């Protein structure tokens, strides 16, 4: 048995992580009008600048079935018998379903698709765990089971800073966005049953960050965990938050990550996220 590991671009793994974990990354796409670009080919800073100046939001799309089939055919040619694919939550993307469909179209390699039910670096945590278990030659069914277990031990909250994207995307009226901005209202979002939904609305970003810290502290309790701070083109602010958390939890491994174009389209610029998993990961 030879197991390949697949993740999609919305885990926002670094090049070092991709190489260390031996991950095959398949891209989602971003569309400005009729202009389609694979996510990994976009400069993130330039994307946010363009989105800021466009009247309409870009749209996003899952990987084409043909691209996925081509990837699986290539893996089969390289001698892989199985592929574990960890994808963006099925409640916000069809990528997971595309993995299943592509797997049914390619004979000679067994597809084990996992719906992360989350997004960004928290999904990357599952990829890191799977890589560790593949390296240890754990049977594929046990790896899938371990990732499913890890899902219940993982949590993340996301803070929307700029309400313009929610307005452009039709989730807020112009009046709601204007009043919310005036009052410095910051929506806190999280995943429930594969979908990203509102958790609370808090006045001021600082208070929202403190509330997220409290929610995560309650979730992890006294257990060991790995953490990530994720940002939407506001790296300095994210680093400052991570450094403060590192002082609070000196024995915890924290990683800095970002919201790339696909997720950034929905959360907007200057969004922040805090995710954890109750496992000590080498990520």
VOPAGU-2260 file (C-alpha; in pm, 1 decimal, decimal comma):
REM VOPAGU-2260
SITE   aa  ch    i         X         Y         Z
SITE  UNK   A    0       0,0       0,0       0,0
SITE  UNK   A    1     125,2     343,3     -96,8
SITE  UNK   A    2     -76,9     638,3      29,8
SITE  UNK   A    3     -86,8     983,6    -132,7
SITE  UNK   A    4    -202,9    1291,6      56,1
SITE  UNK   A    5    -415,6    1559,8    -111,3
SITE  UNK   A    6    -524,6    1898,5      22,3
SITE  UNK   A    7    -685,5    2192,9    -147,7
SITE  UNK   A    8    -546,8    2544,3    -172,7
SITE  UNK   A    9    -772,3    2683,3     103,1
SITE  UNK   A   10    -568,5    2513,2     376,1
SITE  UNK   A   11    -307,2    2779,6     290,4
SITE  UNK   A   12     -14,7    2551,9     368,3
SITE  UNK   A   13     328,1    2705,2     326,4
SITE  UNK   A   14     564,6    2567,7      64,1
SITE  UNK   A   15     773,3    2420,0     344,7
SITE  UNK   A   16     469,1    2240,6     486,6
SITE  UNK   A   17     368,9    2111,6     143,5
SITE  UNK   A   18     715,5    1964,0      96,4
SITE  UNK   A   19     747,9    1823,0     448,7
SITE  UNK   A   20     403,7    1662,9     443,2
SITE  UNK   A   21     440,7    1547,6      79,4
SITE  UNK   A   22     105,4    1704,6      -5,2
SITE  UNK   A   23     -49,4    1725,9    -348,8
SITE  UNK   A   24    -237,4    2058,0    -355,5
SITE  UNK   A   25    -534,9    2107,9    -585,9
SITE  UNK   A   26    -648,8    2462,5    -651,9
SITE  UNK   A   27    -981,0    2632,3    -613,5
SITE  UNK   A   28   -1041,3    2923,0    -850,0
SITE  UNK   A   29   -1116,0    3293,8    -816,2
SITE  UNK   A   30   -1317,7    3480,8   -1078,9
SITE  UNK   A   31   -1315,3    3855,0   -1137,5
SITE  UNK   A   32   -1589,7    3872,4   -1399,1
SITE  UNK   A   33   -1488,0    3623,7   -1668,9
SITE  UNK   A   34   -1123,0    3622,0   -1559,5
SITE  UNK   A   35   -1049,4    3286,8   -1391,5
SITE  UNK   A   36    -729,4    3233,4   -1189,9
SITE  UNK   A   37    -613,2    2936,3    -985,9
SITE  UNK   A   38    -577,3    3044,1    -625,5
SITE  UNK   A   39    -211,9    2945,8    -586,2
SITE  UNK   A   40    -120,9    3162,7    -886,5
SITE  UNK   A   41    -251,7    3481,3    -723,4
SITE  UNK   A   42     -49,5    3731,9    -524,5
SITE  UNK   A   43    -245,2    3765,0    -201,2
SITE  UNK   A   44    -164,5    4131,7    -135,1
SITE  UNK   A   45    -255,7    4226,9    -492,6
SITE  UNK   A   46    -579,3    4030,0    -462,3
SITE  UNK   A   47    -691,1    4225,4    -155,3
SITE  UNK   A   48    -601,2    4553,3    -321,7
SITE  UNK   A   49    -802,9    4466,5    -629,9
SITE  UNK   A   50   -1100,0    4339,7    -426,7
SITE  UNK   A   51   -1097,0    4663,0    -226,7
SITE  UNK   A   52   -1134,0    4867,0    -545,9
SITE  UNK   A   53   -1383,3    4651,0    -735,1
SITE  UNK   A   54   -1752,0    4741,0    -718,8
SITE  UNK   A   55   -1852,9    4374,9    -716,6
SITE  UNK   A   56   -1698,5    4089,6    -522,6
SITE  UNK   A   57   -1508,9    3821,0    -707,9
SITE  UNK   A   58   -1664,1    3476,4    -706,7
SITE  UNK   A   59   -1499,8    3143,2    -631,9
SITE  UNK   A   60   -1528,5    2792,4    -773,7
SITE  UNK   A   61   -1418,9    2442,3    -681,6
SITE  UNK   A   62   -1150,2    2252,9    -875,9
SITE  UNK   A   63   -1263,8    2117,8   -1210,7
SITE  UNK   A   64   -1340,5    1745,1   -1213,6
SITE  UNK   A   65   -1096,9    1707,8   -1502,7
SITE  UNK   A   66    -812,0    1854,7   -1296,8
SITE  UNK   A   67    -889,1    1616,9   -1012,5
SITE  UNK   A   68    -904,6    1314,3   -1240,4
SITE  UNK   A   69    -571,1    1416,0   -1393,2
SITE  UNK   A   70    -415,1    1437,1   -1046,3
SITE  UNK   A   71    -540,7    1091,1    -949,4
SITE  UNK   A   72    -422,6     940,7   -1278,7
SITE  UNK   A   73     -78,9    1088,8   -1216,3
SITE  UNK   A   74     -68,0     950,8    -861,7
SITE  UNK   A   75    -171,6     607,3    -988,4
SITE  UNK   A   76     110,0     617,5   -1245,3
SITE  UNK   A   77     350,4     693,6    -959,1
SITE  UNK   A   78     244,9     373,3    -784,7
SITE  UNK   A   79       0,5     507,4    -526,7
SITE  UNK   A   80    -277,2     265,2    -432,4
SITE  UNK   A   81    -471,4     503,1    -207,1
SITE  UNK   A   82    -529,5     876,2    -173,7
SITE  UNK   A   83    -643,6    1060,0     138,0
SITE  UNK   A   84    -800,1    1392,2      37,2
SITE  UNK   A   85    -877,6    1651,8     306,1
SITE  UNK   A   86   -1097,2    1933,1     181,2
SITE  UNK   A   87   -1269,6    2258,2     264,3
SITE  UNK   A   88   -1602,2    2214,0     443,1
SITE  UNK   A   89   -1871,7    2070,7     216,6
SITE  UNK   A   90   -2116,5    2331,7     346,6
SITE  UNK   A   91   -1933,1    2611,2     165,0
SITE  UNK   A   92   -1770,1    2433,1    -130,5
SITE  UNK   A   93   -1823,9    2138,4    -363,0
SITE  UNK   A   94   -1456,0    2041,6    -350,4
SITE  UNK   A   95   -1514,1    1743,5    -119,3
SITE  UNK   A   96   -1789,1    1610,5    -346,8
SITE  UNK   A   97   -1565,0    1659,5    -650,7
SITE  UNK   A   98   -1299,7    1445,5    -481,6
SITE  UNK   A   99   -1552,0    1164,6    -437,9
SITE  UNK   A  100   -1669,8    1197,0    -798,7
SITE  UNK   A  101   -1315,2    1202,4    -937,4
SITE  UNK   A  102   -1228,3     900,7    -723,8
SITE  UNK   A  103   -1516,5     705,0    -878,6
SITE  UNK   A  104   -1386,0     787,2   -1226,6
SITE  UNK   A  105   -1029,1     659,7   -1182,4
SITE  UNK   A  106    -970,3     287,8   -1143,0
SITE  UNK   A  107    -667,7     148,4    -964,6
SITE  UNK   A  108    -645,7     402,7    -683,2
SITE  UNK   A  109    -876,0     415,5    -380,7
SITE  UNK   A  110   -1007,2     759,0    -283,6
SITE  UNK   A  111   -1060,8     833,8      86,2
SITE  UNK   A  112   -1217,0    1181,3      87,5
SITE  UNK   A  113   -1253,9    1365,6     417,3
SITE  UNK   A  114   -1486,4    1660,2     468,9
SITE  UNK   A  115   -1289,3    1880,9     707,6
SITE  UNK   A  116   -1611,2    2062,5     807,1
SITE  UNK   A  117   -1387,7    2367,1     858,6
SITE  UNK   A  118   -1144,2    2581,3     656,6
SITE  UNK   A  119    -794,1    2728,2     637,7
SITE  UNK   A  120    -513,9    2620,3     871,3
SITE  UNK   A  121    -742,7    2416,8    1101,8
SITE  UNK   A  122    -796,4    2192,0     798,1
SITE  UNK   A  123    -419,5    2204,0     756,0
SITE  UNK   A  124    -391,2    2052,3    1104,3
SITE  UNK   A  125    -565,7    1741,9     969,5
SITE  UNK   A  126    -322,6    1729,5     679,4
SITE  UNK   A  127     -27,9    1745,8     920,8
SITE  UNK   A  128    -172,5    1462,2    1129,5
SITE  UNK   A  129    -240,2    1249,1     823,1
SITE  UNK   A  130     116,9    1305,3     700,0
SITE  UNK   A  131     253,4    1197,5    1037,8
SITE  UNK   A  132      48,9     876,2    1029,5
SITE  UNK   A  133     135,9     798,7     666,9
SITE  UNK   A  134     504,3     835,4     757,9
SITE  UNK   A  135     448,3     590,0    1046,2
SITE  UNK   A  136     293,3     342,2     798,1
SITE  UNK   A  137     -40,8     336,9     978,0
SITE  UNK   A  138    -313,7     161,2     771,2
SITE  UNK   A  139    -526,5     398,3     566,3
SITE  UNK   A  140    -854,0     315,8     744,3
SITE  UNK   A  141    -696,6     398,9    1079,7
SITE  UNK   A  142    -564,2     728,9     942,6
SITE  UNK   A  143    -910,3     828,2     821,9
SITE  UNK   A  144   -1055,4     732,0    1160,6
SITE  UNK   A  145    -790,7     936,9    1342,9
SITE  UNK   A  146    -872,6    1246,1    1133,3
SITE  UNK   A  147   -1244,9    1203,3    1198,9
SITE  UNK   A  148   -1166,7    1193,3    1571,8
SITE  UNK   A  149    -946,7    1502,6    1544,0
SITE  UNK   A  150   -1238,0    1693,1    1391,8
SITE  UNK   A  151   -1424,2    1678,8    1723,2
SITE  UNK   A  152   -1112,2    1809,1    1898,0
SITE  UNK   A  153   -1074,0    2114,8    1673,6
SITE  UNK   A  154   -1237,2    2457,4    1692,6
SITE  UNK   A  155   -1200,7    2793,0    1519,3
SITE  UNK   A  156   -1359,5    3136,7    1535,0
SITE  UNK   A  157   -1335,8    3406,5    1270,3
SITE  UNK   A  158   -1369,9    3780,9    1315,1
SITE  UNK   A  159   -1498,2    4000,1    1029,9
SITE  UNK   A  160   -1345,5    4347,1    1045,9
SITE  UNK   A  161   -1477,8    4514,3     730,3
SITE  UNK   A  162   -1852,5    4484,0     666,5
SITE  UNK   A  163   -1817,7    4593,1     302,4
SITE  UNK   A  164   -1777,7    4236,1     179,2
SITE  UNK   A  165   -2089,2    4121,5     364,5
SITE  UNK   A  166   -2272,0    4411,8     200,7
SITE  UNK   A  167   -2133,2    4344,3    -147,6
SITE  UNK   A  168   -2214,9    3976,1    -105,8
SITE  UNK   A  169   -2576,2    4053,2     -17,1
SITE  UNK   A  170   -2554,9    3940,1     345,4
SITE  UNK   A  171   -2609,7    4293,9     477,7
SITE  UNK   A  172   -2806,2    4589,9     341,6
SITE  UNK   A  173   -2624,7    4915,8     282,8
SITE  UNK   A  174   -2789,3    5064,7     590,9
SITE  UNK   A  175   -2690,8    4767,9     808,0
SITE  UNK   A  176   -2332,4    4786,9     687,1
SITE  UNK   A  177   -2318,2    5163,9     744,4
SITE  UNK   A  178   -2463,7    5145,1    1096,7
SITE  UNK   A  179   -2248,6    4844,3    1182,1
SITE  UNK   A  180   -1935,3    5023,1    1067,2
SITE  UNK   A  181   -2024,8    5337,0    1262,4
SITE  UNK   A  182   -2076,2    5129,4    1578,5
SITE  UNK   A  183   -1759,5    4925,4    1509,8
SITE  UNK   A  184   -1962,6    4602,5    1512,4
SITE  UNK   A  185   -1745,4    4295,5    1448,5
SITE  UNK   A  186   -1927,6    3971,8    1364,1
SITE  UNK   A  187   -1777,1    3651,7    1506,5
SITE  UNK   A  188   -1834,0    3344,6    1289,0
SITE  UNK   A  189   -1779,0    2971,8    1336,4
SITE  UNK   A  190   -1860,2    2642,4    1166,9
SITE  UNK   A  191   -2173,3    2448,3    1262,1
SITE  UNK   A  192   -2275,0    2135,4    1068,7
SITE  UNK   A  193   -2032,5    2219,9     783,5
SITE  UNK   A  194   -2162,5    2576,5     738,1
SITE  UNK   A  195   -2005,2    2902,0     856,9
SITE  UNK   A  196   -2262,5    3088,8    1064,7
SITE  UNK   A  197   -2276,1    3391,5    1296,5
SITE  UNK   A  198   -2184,4    3325,4    1658,1
SITE  UNK   A  199   -2206,0    3678,3    1797,5
SITE  UNK   A  200   -2167,6    4048,3    1715,0
SITE  UNK   A  201   -1928,5    4244,1    1933,8
SITE  UNK   A  202   -1851,4    4614,4    1940,1
SITE  UNK   A  203   -1482,9    4684,6    1866,5
SITE  UNK   A  204   -1224,7    4446,6    1731,4
SITE  UNK   A  205   -1033,4    4430,0    2060,3
SITE  UNK   A  206   -1339,7    4306,2    2249,8
SITE  UNK   A  207   -1416,3    4054,3    1976,5
SITE  UNK   A  208   -1061,8    3916,3    1995,5
SITE  UNK   A  209   -1088,7    3884,7    2373,8
SITE  UNK   A  210   -1417,0    3697,1    2339,1
SITE  UNK   A  211   -1262,5    3456,1    2090,2
SITE  UNK   A  212    -970,8    3398,5    2328,1
SITE  UNK   A  213   -1218,0    3315,7    2604,4
SITE  UNK   A  214   -1412,4    3074,4    2381,1
SITE  UNK   A  215   -1093,9    2893,8    2279,6
SITE  UNK   A  216    -971,6    2878,7    2642,0
SITE  UNK   A  217   -1299,7    2715,1    2744,0
SITE  UNK   A  218   -1270,1    2467,3    2457,6
SITE  UNK   A  219    -912,8    2352,5    2527,6
SITE  UNK   A  220    -932,8    2360,4    2908,5
SITE  UNK   A  221    -612,5    2212,5    3049,6
SITE  UNK   A  222    -539,8    1996,8    2746,0
SITE  UNK   A  223    -239,2    2019,2    2516,0
SITE  UNK   A  224    -315,5    2191,2    2186,6
SITE  UNK   A  225    -171,7    2339,2    1869,4
SITE  UNK   A  226    -291,7    2685,3    1767,2
SITE  UNK   A  227    -303,5    2912,8    1466,0
SITE  UNK   A  228    -372,6    3280,4    1410,0
SITE  UNK   A  229    -502,8    3356,0    1061,1
SITE  UNK   A  230    -521,6    3698,1     898,4
SITE  UNK   A  231    -668,0    3871,1     595,8
SITE  UNK   A  232    -383,3    4094,6     477,7
SITE  UNK   A  233    -308,3    4228,9     828,4
SITE  UNK   A  234       5,0    4036,5     917,2
SITE  UNK   A  235     141,3    4280,3    1179,2
SITE  UNK   A  236    -182,5    4271,6    1376,5
SITE  UNK   A  237    -194,4    3892,6    1355,3
SITE  UNK   A  238     167,8    3858,9    1469,5
SITE  UNK   A  239      99,0    4082,9    1768,1
SITE  UNK   A  240    -196,7    3866,0    1867,9
SITE  UNK   A  241       3,5    3547,2    1821,0
SITE  UNK   A  242     290,7    3683,4    2032,2
SITE  UNK   A  243      51,1    3775,8    2313,2
SITE  UNK   A  244    -100,5    3427,2    2302,8
SITE  UNK   A  245     245,1    3269,9    2298,6
SITE  UNK   A  246     324,7    3449,0    2624,3
SITE  UNK   A  247       0,1    3321,8    2772,7
SITE  UNK   A  248      61,6    2965,4    2650,7
SITE  UNK   A  249     443,1    2929,3    2640,2
SITE  UNK   A  250     436,7    2552,8    2578,6
SITE  UNK   A  251     196,6    2567,5    2284,6
SITE  UNK   A  252     304,8    2560,2    1920,5
SITE  UNK   A  253     136,9    2849,8    1736,5
SITE  UNK   A  254     158,2    2900,0    1360,9
SITE  UNK   A  255      81,0    3214,5    1165,4
SITE  UNK   A  256    -137,5    3167,2     859,6
SITE  UNK   A  257    -351,7    3377,7     626,1
SITE  UNK   A  258    -685,7    3392,9     447,6
SITE  UNK   A  259    -603,0    3360,5      80,5
SITE  UNK   A  260    -821,5    3482,6    -206,2
SITE  UNK   A  261   -1097,7    3218,4    -186,6
SITE  UNK   A  262   -1173,5    3260,3     183,4
SITE  UNK   A  263   -1075,3    3628,3     176,8
SITE  UNK   A  264   -1350,7    3688,3     -77,4
SITE  UNK   A  265   -1605,7    3598,2     187,9
SITE  UNK   A  266   -1445,6    3727,2     509,4
SITE  UNK   A  267   -1293,3    4044,5     367,5
SITE  UNK   A  268    -974,6    4233,2     440,3
SITE  UNK   A  269    -839,4    4259,4     796,9
SITE  UNK   A  270   -1034,8    3953,7     912,9
SITE  UNK   A  271    -873,5    3744,8    1186,4
SITE  UNK   A  272    -912,3    3385,8    1297,9
SITE  UNK   A  273    -802,0    3176,0    1594,6
SITE  UNK   A  274    -805,9    2797,9    1553,9
SITE  UNK   A  275    -689,5    2512,8    1776,2
SITE  UNK   A  276    -672,5    2136,8    1782,8
SITE  UNK   A  277    -621,6    1927,0    2095,2
SITE  UNK   A  278    -313,0    1757,9    1961,3
SITE  UNK   A  279      57,1    1838,7    1958,4
SITE  UNK   A  280     142,9    1866,2    1590,9
SITE  UNK   A  281     470,0    1918,2    1409,7
SITE  UNK   A  282     338,6    2186,3    1178,5
